[in-house]
Amino acid sequence: MLLLITDDLHRGRRLARDLGMFGACQIYNLYEDAGPPKGANLIVSDIEGLHSEALVLLRRTLDQSRGEGVPYLFLVHGNAARAEAQARILGATDTLAANAVARLIAAKLSTMAEGDPVPVAAQRQAVRARLFLTDTFFSGHVITPDIADTGTDLIVEAVQETSVHDWVRAVQRFDDVTHQHCLLVAGLAVAFSSVLGLGPNARHHLAKAALLHDVGKTKIPTAILNKPGRLDEAELAVMRTHPAEGYAMLAGGGFDASLLAVVRSHHEMLDGSGYPDKLRGDQIPDLIRLVTISDIYAALIERRPYKAPMDPVRAYGIMEGMVGRLDADLLRAFQPVTHNQSRLATEAEGQVVA
């Protein structure tokens, strides 16, 4: 049984109808119903007005209805950072934007029902890193080397304390595509640095470059960034301005030249088919090549509104087909990172998004 806790019966009925694939769906009105039913296998809360009174009622309802180990999905309305904090307080297994299309909610519930929960430590570290991004990179403030160092330290610590597998699964829970992607690429870069045997300073430098690589996306209109589908040609052209935008943001701000090169050139390819400068071969340093591999792999395994996350084996196979555009030796070195993940979900449909 799926228990849907709502503060709007009409909205709850619409959602329950859309989620009918889960069989029995019991709707519980937070304000009007006497007592929540027990025995639910999955619980979803869809509370739009989550003020202090509602938070108390919802906590009480969960205490009465949620059995040990029952997955609980918290649907987010309004401020994402505040909602993430509320979800943690309530012990949510996962969060998802309330305005996500029903099939995404259904897919998320299917994944949750399969078990293999993400360790609490990994969830906590991932939320902490996401809040950092919200408060710094995506707040409109100037990004300084010190700020970037702080974020890098958070991610290095998280991947070392948990694992790249748990980090990936925790980050994949975030519905914001840009946040998810930045944190995935940085975490994968940390794991890549371990495979390469890099020391602490070199590991930090690689992870920092990975964290900064897409900073130019803060200048891209949100309608394009969060479009629930593939971009058309005009939108893709705007999206492809993000490397130059990011470079312009950070140039002159005290950042190392090699980091600036990653921000500008992480979409360059060895055969000259990349952008924005059509660099080729030796014009592309190793640091850029490392981040590009992490970037493409992250895009393949991410869940997007129009595709499921790709299985790591298939994702790596696609990248092997890109040898000539990607560095073959570094790609071989990256393979253990993919092996350190268990299977993430179903195969993807679609292509890498710039």
C-alpha positions as CSV (number, residue, x, y, z in Angstrom):
1,M,0.0,0.0,0.0
2,L,1.1,3.5,-0.8
3,L,0.2,6.1,1.8
4,L,-0.2,9.6,0.4
5,I,-0.3,12.4,3.1
6,T,-1.6,15.6,1.7
7,D,-3.0,19.0,2.7
8,D,-5.2,19.3,-0.4
9,L,-7.5,16.4,-1.0
10,H,-8.2,17.3,-4.7
11,R,-4.4,17.5,-5.4
12,G,-3.9,14.3,-3.5
13,R,-6.5,12.5,-5.6
14,R,-4.9,13.7,-8.9
15,L,-1.5,12.5,-7.8
16,A,-2.9,9.2,-6.5
17,R,-4.6,8.6,-9.8
18,D,-1.4,9.3,-11.7
19,L,0.4,6.9,-9.4
20,G,-2.2,4.2,-9.7
21,M,0.4,1.7,-10.9
22,F,1.3,1.2,-7.3
23,G,-2.0,-0.5,-6.6
24,A,-3.7,0.5,-3.4
25,C,-3.1,4.2,-2.6
26,Q,-4.5,5.4,0.6
27,I,-4.9,9.2,0.8
28,Y,-4.7,10.8,4.2
29,N,-5.7,14.4,4.7
30,L,-3.3,15.9,7.2
31,Y,-5.9,18.3,8.7
32,E,-9.2,16.4,8.5
33,D,-8.7,12.7,8.9
34,A,-8.7,11.2,12.3
35,G,-5.8,8.8,12.3
36,P,-3.4,7.6,9.6
37,P,-3.6,4.0,8.4
38,K,-0.8,1.6,9.2
39,G,0.8,-1.1,7.1
40,A,2.0,1.2,4.2
41,N,4.9,-0.1,2.2
42,L,5.7,3.3,0.8
43,I,4.8,6.8,2.1
44,V,4.7,10.1,0.2
45,S,4.0,13.5,1.7
46,D,2.7,16.3,-0.5
47,I,2.3,19.2,1.8
48,E,2.4,22.6,0.1
49,G,2.0,24.8,3.2
50,L,4.6,23.2,5.5
51,H,4.5,25.8,8.3
52,S,5.4,25.0,11.9
53,E,1.9,23.6,12.7
54,A,1.9,21.4,9.6
55,L,5.4,20.2,10.4
56,V,4.3,19.1,13.9
57,L,1.2,17.3,12.4
58,L,3.2,15.6,9.7
59,R,5.8,14.4,12.2
60,R,3.1,13.0,14.4
61,T,1.4,11.3,11.4
62,L,4.7,9.7,10.3
63,D,5.4,8.5,13.9
64,Q,2.0,6.8,13.8
65,S,2.0,5.3,10.3
66,R,5.6,4.6,9.3
67,G,6.9,1.2,10.1
68,E,10.6,0.5,10.5
69,G,12.5,0.6,7.2
70,V,9.5,1.9,5.2
71,P,10.7,4.3,2.5
72,Y,9.3,7.9,2.7
73,L,9.4,10.3,-0.2
74,F,9.1,14.0,0.7
75,L,7.7,16.1,-2.2
76,V,9.3,19.6,-2.2
77,H,7.2,22.8,-2.6
78,G,8.9,26.2,-2.6
79,N,12.4,26.8,-1.2
80,A,14.5,23.8,-2.0
81,A,17.2,24.4,0.7
82,R,14.5,24.9,3.5
83,A,12.6,21.8,2.2
84,E,15.8,19.7,2.3
85,A,16.3,20.7,6.0
86,Q,12.7,19.8,6.8
87,A,13.0,16.5,5.0
88,R,16.0,15.6,7.1
89,I,14.2,16.5,10.3
90,L,11.3,14.2,9.3
91,G,13.7,11.4,8.3
92,A,12.7,11.3,4.7
93,T,14.4,8.6,2.6
94,D,14.4,10.9,-0.5
95,T,13.1,14.2,-1.9
96,L,11.7,15.2,-5.2
97,A,10.2,18.4,-6.6
98,A,6.4,18.3,-6.2
99,N,6.0,19.7,-9.8
100,A,8.0,16.8,-11.2
101,V,6.0,14.9,-13.8
102,A,4.2,11.9,-12.4
103,R,6.4,9.4,-14.2
104,L,9.4,10.7,-12.4
105,I,7.7,10.4,-9.1
106,A,6.7,6.9,-10.0
107,A,10.3,6.0,-11.1
108,K,11.6,7.4,-7.8
109,L,9.2,5.3,-5.8
110,S,10.1,2.2,-7.8
111,T,13.7,2.8,-7.0
112,M,13.0,3.3,-3.3
113,A,10.8,0.2,-3.1
114,E,13.7,-1.9,-4.4
115,G,15.6,-1.4,-1.1
116,D,19.4,-0.9,-0.9
117,P,19.0,2.4,0.9
118,V,21.7,5.1,0.7
119,P,23.6,5.3,4.0
120,V,22.6,8.2,6.2
121,A,26.2,9.5,6.2
122,A,26.3,9.8,2.4
123,Q,22.9,11.5,2.4
124,R,24.0,14.0,5.0
125,Q,27.2,14.8,3.2
126,A,25.4,15.2,-0.1
127,V,22.8,17.6,1.3
128,R,25.6,19.5,3.0
129,A,27.4,19.9,-0.3
130,R,24.2,20.9,-2.1
131,L,23.4,23.6,0.5
132,F,26.9,24.9,0.0
133,L,26.3,25.2,-3.8
134,T,23.0,27.0,-3.2
135,D,24.5,29.5,-0.8
136,T,27.6,30.2,-2.9
137,F,27.8,29.2,-6.5
138,F,24.1,29.8,-7.2
139,S,23.5,32.8,-4.9
140,G,24.8,35.5,-7.2
141,H,27.8,36.2,-5.0
142,V,31.4,36.4,-6.3
143,I,33.1,33.0,-6.3
144,T,36.6,33.2,-4.8
145,P,39.4,30.6,-4.6
146,D,38.7,30.3,-0.8
147,I,35.0,29.5,-1.5
148,A,35.9,26.9,-4.1
149,D,38.4,25.4,-1.7
150,T,35.7,25.0,1.0
151,G,33.4,23.2,-1.4
152,T,36.2,21.0,-2.7
153,D,37.1,20.0,0.9
154,L,33.4,19.0,1.6
155,I,33.3,16.7,-1.4
156,V,36.8,15.1,-0.9
157,E,35.8,14.4,2.7
158,A,32.4,12.9,1.7
159,V,33.8,10.5,-1.0
160,Q,36.6,9.4,1.3
161,E,34.3,8.8,4.3
162,T,31.6,7.0,2.3
163,S,32.5,5.7,-1.2
164,V,32.0,7.0,-4.8
165,H,29.1,4.5,-5.1
166,D,27.2,5.9,-2.1
167,W,28.1,9.5,-3.2
168,V,26.7,8.9,-6.7
169,R,23.5,7.4,-5.3
170,A,23.0,10.2,-2.7
171,V,23.6,12.9,-5.3
172,Q,21.3,11.2,-7.8
173,R,18.4,11.9,-5.4
174,F,18.5,15.6,-6.1
175,D,16.0,16.8,-8.7
176,D,17.9,19.9,-9.7
177,V,19.9,18.9,-12.7
178,T,22.7,21.4,-12.4
179,H,23.3,20.8,-8.6
180,Q,23.3,17.0,-9.3
181,H,25.7,17.3,-12.2
182,C,28.3,19.5,-10.4
183,L,28.4,17.3,-7.3
184,L,28.6,14.1,-9.4
185,V,31.5,15.3,-11.5
186,A,33.4,16.5,-8.5
187,G,32.9,13.2,-6.6
188,L,33.9,11.2,-9.6
189,A,37.0,13.3,-10.0
190,V,37.9,12.5,-6.3
191,A,37.5,8.8,-7.0
192,F,39.5,9.2,-10.3
193,S,42.4,10.9,-8.4
194,S,42.6,7.8,-6.1
195,V,42.8,5.4,-9.0
196,L,45.5,7.6,-10.5
197,G,47.5,7.6,-7.2
198,L,47.5,11.3,-6.9
199,G,48.6,12.9,-3.7
200,P,46.4,15.2,-1.5
201,N,47.3,18.4,-3.3
202,A,46.9,17.0,-6.8
203,R,43.6,15.3,-5.7
204,H,42.3,18.6,-4.3
205,H,43.3,20.5,-7.5
206,L,41.5,18.0,-9.8
207,A,38.4,18.0,-7.6
208,K,38.4,21.8,-7.5
209,A,38.6,22.0,-11.2
210,A,35.7,19.5,-11.5
211,L,33.6,21.5,-9.0
212,L,34.2,24.7,-11.0
213,H,33.9,23.3,-14.5
214,D,30.2,24.2,-15.0
215,V,30.1,27.5,-13.0
216,G,29.1,29.3,-16.2
217,K,25.7,27.6,-16.1
218,T,24.8,30.1,-13.4
219,K,24.5,32.6,-16.3
220,I,22.2,30.4,-18.4
221,P,18.4,31.1,-18.1
222,T,16.8,28.6,-15.7
223,A,14.1,27.8,-18.3
224,I,16.9,26.2,-20.4
225,L,18.8,24.7,-17.5
226,N,15.7,23.0,-16.1
227,K,13.8,22.3,-19.3
228,P,12.0,18.9,-18.9
229,G,13.2,17.6,-22.3
230,R,15.9,17.8,-24.9
231,L,17.0,21.3,-25.9
232,D,16.3,22.6,-29.4
233,E,19.0,24.1,-31.6
234,A,18.6,27.6,-30.3
235,E,18.5,26.5,-26.7
236,L,21.6,24.3,-27.2
237,A,23.5,27.3,-28.7
238,V,22.7,29.3,-25.5
239,M,23.7,26.3,-23.3
240,R,27.0,26.1,-25.2
241,T,28.0,29.6,-24.0
242,H,28.5,28.3,-20.5
243,P,32.2,27.5,-20.8
244,A,33.1,31.0,-22.0
245,E,30.7,32.5,-19.5
246,G,32.3,30.6,-16.6
247,Y,35.8,31.6,-17.8
248,A,34.8,35.3,-17.9
249,M,33.3,35.0,-14.3
250,L,36.5,33.6,-12.8
251,A,39.2,35.3,-14.9
252,G,41.1,37.9,-12.8
253,G,39.7,36.4,-9.6
254,G,42.9,34.8,-8.3
255,F,42.2,31.4,-9.8
256,D,45.0,29.2,-11.2
257,A,45.4,29.3,-15.0
258,S,44.9,25.5,-15.2
259,L,41.6,25.7,-13.4
260,L,40.4,28.5,-15.7
261,A,41.4,26.4,-18.7
262,V,39.2,23.5,-17.4
263,V,36.2,25.9,-17.0
264,R,36.7,27.1,-20.6
265,S,37.7,23.9,-22.3
266,H,36.0,20.9,-20.7
267,H,33.9,20.4,-23.8
268,E,36.9,20.3,-26.1
269,M,37.7,17.0,-27.9
270,L,41.0,15.6,-29.0
271,D,39.8,15.5,-32.7
272,G,38.9,19.2,-32.7
273,S,35.1,18.6,-32.7
274,G,34.5,20.2,-29.3
275,Y,33.8,23.8,-28.3
276,P,34.2,26.8,-27.8
277,D,37.7,27.0,-29.4
278,K,38.0,23.8,-31.4
279,L,41.2,22.8,-29.6
280,R,42.7,19.5,-30.6
281,G,45.4,17.0,-29.4
282,D,48.3,18.6,-27.4
283,Q,46.4,21.8,-27.0
284,I,44.3,20.1,-24.4
285,P,46.2,19.5,-21.1
286,D,45.7,16.4,-19.0
287,L,43.7,18.2,-16.3
288,I,41.1,19.1,-18.8
289,R,41.1,15.6,-20.2
290,L,40.5,14.1,-16.7
291,V,37.6,16.5,-16.0
292,T,36.0,15.9,-19.4
293,I,36.0,12.1,-18.8
294,S,34.3,12.6,-15.4
295,D,31.9,15.1,-16.9
296,I,30.7,12.9,-19.8
297,Y,30.4,9.8,-17.5
298,A,28.3,11.8,-15.0
299,A,26.0,13.0,-17.8
300,L,25.4,9.5,-18.9
301,I,24.6,8.1,-15.5
302,E,22.4,11.0,-14.4
303,R,18.6,10.8,-14.2
304,R,17.1,13.5,-16.4
305,P,13.4,14.3,-16.9
306,Y,13.6,12.7,-20.3
307,K,15.8,9.7,-19.5
308,A,16.6,7.2,-16.8
309,P,20.2,6.9,-15.4
310,M,22.4,4.7,-17.6
311,D,23.9,1.5,-16.2
312,P,27.7,2.1,-15.5
313,V,28.8,-0.7,-17.8
314,R,26.8,0.7,-20.8
315,A,28.0,4.3,-20.0
316,Y,31.6,3.2,-20.0
317,G,31.0,1.3,-23.2
318,I,29.7,4.4,-24.9
319,M,32.8,6.3,-23.8
320,E,35.0,3.6,-25.2
321,G,33.4,4.4,-28.5
322,M,34.6,8.0,-28.1
323,V,38.3,7.1,-28.1
324,G,39.9,9.5,-30.5
325,R,37.8,12.3,-29.0
326,L,38.7,11.2,-25.5
327,D,42.2,10.2,-24.2
328,A,42.4,6.4,-24.5
329,D,45.0,5.9,-21.7
330,L,43.1,8.1,-19.2
331,L,39.8,6.5,-20.1
332,R,41.3,3.0,-19.3
333,A,42.5,4.4,-16.0
334,F,38.9,5.7,-15.3
335,Q,37.4,2.2,-15.7
336,P,37.9,1.1,-12.0
337,V,35.8,4.1,-11.0
338,T,32.9,2.7,-12.9
339,H,33.5,-0.8,-11.4
340,N,33.3,0.7,-7.9
341,Q,29.7,1.4,-8.5
342,S,27.0,-1.2,-8.4
343,R,24.2,-1.0,-11.0
344,L,22.4,2.3,-10.6
345,A,19.2,1.9,-12.5
346,T,17.7,1.0,-15.8
347,E,19.3,1.7,-19.1
348,A,19.0,5.3,-20.5
349,E,17.4,6.5,-23.6
350,G,18.9,9.6,-25.1
351,Q,22.2,11.4,-25.4
352,V,24.7,13.3,-23.4
353,V,23.5,16.9,-22.9
354,A,26.0,19.7,-23.2
